[in-house]
Amino acid sequence: MTTAGIIPARYQSTRLHGKVLLPLDGYPMLYHVYHRASRCRTLRRVIVATDSAKVSAVCTSYGMKVVMTGAGHASGTDRVAEVAAYLKADLIVNIQADEPLLKPEVVDLLVRHMRDHPELLFGTVGSTYLRGRAAGPRGSQGSSQGWSGGSLLSPAAG
């Protein structure tokens, strides 16, 4: 099974304009996200999906794979879907561009869970919070949450 990670990166962020290119430890935030995603053992490809020439230029300058998308998308998921339609991948992981502390091992847990449960249409990684602090990944098999076609609003059994 071929799995790709797609990072929708929008420069025109509503709450913080240019967020994905803000410097963090000497590099744009998106650089950190891309390189952490690239360390995922289960992802064959990692691609940035953007409608911004500025984001595209930064990606190219750092050697990141980038695809230009249409500007009319209502969400990052729509941007991911545009790129996914042209990929030869069995599973797509939507990776948030503003998550510079992404843990590759958690993405790998999600991908393995999705591969083991082909009835699931999509999944997400969540955390359990106890008294204001994260307690770690949660959900089915202790690592991720998946939803089946029969119950898109509630977790799948299993």
GUVOMI-14004 format. One line per 4 residues: number of its first residue (from 1); their letters; for each residue y, x, z of C-alpha. Coordinates in nm, 4 decimals. Example, Ala and Ser with C-alpha at 12.3 -4.5 7.8 and 13.67 -1.06 7.14 Angstrom:
# residues 2
1	as	-0.4500,1.2300,0.7800 | -0.1060,1.3670,0.7140;
***
This chain:
# residues 158
1	mtta	0.0000,0.0000,0.0000 | 0.3414,0.1369,-0.1012 | 0.6245,0.0858,0.1464 | 0.9948,0.1496,0.0881;
5	giip	1.2867,0.1502,0.3275 | 1.6149,0.0130,0.1960 | 1.9407,0.0648,0.3838 | 2.2097,-0.1881,0.2850;
9	aryq	2.5396,-0.0052,0.3335 | 2.8621,-0.1986,0.3002 | 3.1933,-0.0130,0.3155 | 3.3997,-0.3313,0.3546;
13	strl	3.2549,-0.4126,0.6966 | 3.4295,-0.7118,0.8512 | 3.4469,-0.5856,1.2093 | 3.4907,-0.2108,1.1491;
17	hgkv	3.6062,-0.1119,0.8015 | 3.4194,0.1938,0.6681 | 3.1795,0.1982,0.9647 | 2.8885,0.3506,0.7731;
21	llpl	3.0976,0.6552,0.6803 | 3.2515,0.7178,1.0223 | 3.1765,1.0713,1.1422 | 2.9143,1.1129,1.4082;
25	dgyp	2.8301,1.4654,1.5193 | 2.9906,1.6045,1.2030 | 2.8173,1.3736,0.9523 | 2.8682,1.0146,0.8379;
29	mlyh	2.6732,0.7579,1.0407 | 2.4778,0.6648,0.7263 | 2.3575,1.0260,0.6937 | 2.1894,1.0039,1.0356;
33	vyhr	2.0284,0.6680,0.9553 | 1.8971,0.7913,0.6190 | 1.7496,1.1118,0.7597 | 1.5833,0.9381,1.0512;
37	asrc	1.4375,0.6784,0.8141 | 1.3150,0.9613,0.5912 | 1.1087,1.0880,0.8846 | 0.9073,0.7650,0.8926;
41	rtlr	0.5522,0.8537,0.7946 | 0.4839,0.5079,0.6526 | 0.7802,0.4938,0.4122 | 0.7185,0.6419,0.0700;
45	rviv	1.0838,0.6018,-0.0334 | 1.4162,0.5507,0.1405 | 1.7084,0.4163,-0.0630 | 2.0664,0.3259,0.0236;
49	atds	2.1832,0.0007,-0.1420 | 2.5611,-0.0288,-0.1726 | 2.8354,-0.1883,-0.3768 | 3.0839,0.0855,-0.2834;
53	akvs	3.1595,0.3811,-0.5085 | 3.2822,0.5649,-0.1992 | 2.9515,0.5156,-0.0144 | 2.7597,0.6093,-0.3302;
57	avct	2.9569,0.9325,-0.3691 | 2.8936,1.0324,-0.0069 | 2.5221,0.9583,-0.0462 | 2.5032,1.1673,-0.3620;
61	sygm	2.6884,1.4561,-0.1972 | 2.4267,1.4652,0.0804 | 2.1280,1.4245,-0.1522 | 2.0464,1.0694,-0.0444;
65	kvvm	1.8924,0.8292,-0.2956 | 2.1377,0.5490,-0.3663 | 2.1443,0.2388,-0.5879 | 2.4603,0.0469,-0.6746;
69	tgag	2.4312,-0.3291,-0.6237 | 2.6423,-0.6301,-0.7074 | 2.9469,-0.6962,-0.4902 | 2.8861,-1.0676,-0.4370;
73	hasg	2.6106,-1.0513,-0.1761 | 2.6548,-1.2654,0.1347 | 2.4380,-1.0361,0.3486 | 2.2665,-0.7008,0.3650;
77	tdrv	1.9351,-0.8795,0.3162 | 2.0598,-1.0069,-0.0213 | 2.1538,-0.6486,-0.1139 | 1.8056,-0.5304,-0.0130;
81	aeva	1.6454,-0.8080,-0.2206 | 1.8386,-0.6988,-0.5311 | 1.7050,-0.3430,-0.5050 | 1.3555,-0.4521,-0.3970;
85	aylk	1.3192,-0.6619,-0.7132 | 1.3102,-0.3405,-0.9184 | 1.0865,-0.1329,-0.6927 | 0.7123,-0.1018,-0.7180;
89	adli	0.6510,-0.1521,-0.3472 | 0.4175,-0.3809,-0.1574 | 0.6289,-0.3832,0.1564 | 1.0051,-0.3432,0.2046;
93	vniq	1.1709,-0.2426,0.5311 | 1.5361,-0.3451,0.5737 | 1.6957,-0.0667,0.7793 | 2.0366,-0.1286,0.9329;
97	adep	2.3042,0.1203,0.8203 | 2.4686,0.1238,1.1617 | 2.1636,0.2379,1.3557 | 2.2037,0.6183,1.3789;
101	llkp	1.9509,0.6433,1.6621 | 1.6749,0.4776,1.4604 | 1.3348,0.5813,1.5935 | 1.0984,0.6598,1.3040;
105	evvd	0.7914,0.5983,1.5199 | 0.9040,0.2405,1.5913 | 0.9497,0.1693,1.2194 | 0.6026,0.3146,1.1625;
109	llvr	0.4588,0.0779,1.4272 | 0.6173,-0.2192,1.2519 | 0.4887,-0.1109,0.9092 | 0.1349,-0.0588,1.0395;
113	hmrd	0.1445,-0.4002,1.2065 | 0.2641,-0.5665,0.8845 | -0.0090,-0.3895,0.6858 | -0.2726,-0.5038,0.9353;
117	hpel	-0.1492,-0.8649,0.9151 | -0.0870,-0.9470,0.5464 | -0.0313,-1.3139,0.6337 | 0.3065,-1.2187,0.7814;
121	lfgt	0.6044,-1.2667,0.5512 | 0.8485,-1.0538,0.7495 | 0.8823,-0.8761,1.0788 | 1.1438,-0.7255,1.3027;
125	vgst	1.1559,-0.4725,1.5811 | 1.2876,-0.5974,1.9126 | 1.3431,-0.4639,2.2601 | 1.2834,-0.6126,2.5998;
129	ylrg	1.5797,-0.5839,2.8335 | 1.5353,-0.5672,3.2100 | 1.8459,-0.5771,3.4281 | 2.0666,-0.4560,3.1440;
133	raag	1.8519,-0.1696,3.0202 | 1.6060,-0.1500,2.7354 | 1.2419,-0.1461,2.8384 | 1.1011,-0.0629,2.4960;
137	prgs	0.9535,-0.2385,2.1952 | 0.7972,-0.5783,2.2442 | 0.6113,-0.8449,2.0579 | 0.2724,-0.8778,1.8976;
141	qgss	0.0554,-0.5764,1.9766 | 0.3367,-0.4468,2.1989 | 0.5360,-0.3051,1.9111 | 0.6768,-0.5535,1.6665;
145	qgws	0.7157,-0.9199,1.5932 | 0.5864,-1.0888,1.2811 | 0.6290,-1.4370,1.1417 | 0.3878,-1.6237,0.9230;
149	ggsl	0.4780,-1.8695,0.6491 | 0.3690,-2.1583,0.8686 | 0.6074,-2.0816,1.1515 | 0.9212,-1.9057,1.0350;
153	lspa	1.1084,-2.0067,1.3491 | 0.8524,-1.8899,1.5998 | 0.6382,-1.5791,1.6433 | 0.3011,-1.5773,1.4711;
157	ag	-0.0043,-1.5919,1.6908 | -0.2017,-1.2825,1.7074;
***
